[in-house]
Amino acid sequence: MSYANQSVTNVSAEQQYQGLLERLIFSTVTTVPCCVFLFLNGTMLFTLRSKTVFCETSRYILLFNLLFADTVQMSLSQLLYILAAVGLRLTYPLCGVLTMLSDLTNEISPLTLVVMSVERYVAVCYPLRHSTLVTIRNTVVAIVGVWVFSSLNVLTKVILLLDFPFKDLESLQMRDYCSGIAMFLGPMSDSYNKAYTCVLFVSAGVAVTSSYIGVTIAARSASTDKASARRARNTLLLHLVQLGLSLSFSIYNPLLTALYRVAARIVFVRAQNVLYVLMCILPRCLSSLIYGIRDQTIRPVLMDQLCCRLRRSVVPAKMER
């Protein structure tokens, strides 16, 4: 009997070790690329504040807003992932603050892409009025409007959460890990989130697509600068791709919910890690990579910033030797 108990204990210890090792591997696989992309986004944000031309051009100001929201969103997502990986359970108020900030920054991206698409549409279709319509003041007003609109949505979610009977709980300590799914405490919150997500991305998709069609039609006009129209059309096509990538993050939680109901827990955890990298990390880093490589004004400044930072990190290492 003692030999059988010892065998069971060994198997249990081995399973715990394998589970710990697997969590460590998955955490490393997600954290390392996230840190690399955060470094790239941070360098890109610093680049967009290093030159006067970037601070006084509307499309670069909008790009800064987009990158800032993506960087904060990626940081919060990675923080929640690490908290879940180490098995740390938060209280409902703290988890609510983190998830609401994540929701806020997640919704900034599609709305900013809409404003950026409209700016390119005006630049091509109304070039003579572009300088009067797309001013620094109007750009700032548009960015403030984006943040206010997203904040109102978050406020609505908070009001819906207040209907949940928290006083009936034995403790505010969460029984599960903090995530967007865990904060859907009632059917009303879930239904509202689905409806808002559908309306937001359908509206954003229609706006970006309409701008693309308008620029395509204008490109065929004899009075339009063909090269400028072609660049604007490619930029709007890029915005459509970015919008699709932003949508992938919005279907992340519903996809996990459906997967949780049909898959074993170990399969669910592994699939969650893969989907997290593909839907949460990669979409948030592509903006800095695409614009940093594609934009001829940003590219040399960005490369110079990256090279300077690499030199600063390599020189002290050589001096220590």
Helices and strands as residue ranges (DSSP letters): H 2-47, H 52-55, H 58-85, H 92-125, H 130-133, H 136-162, G 166-168, H 187-219, H 226-250, H 252-262, H 265-276, I 277-281, H 282-294, H 298-320
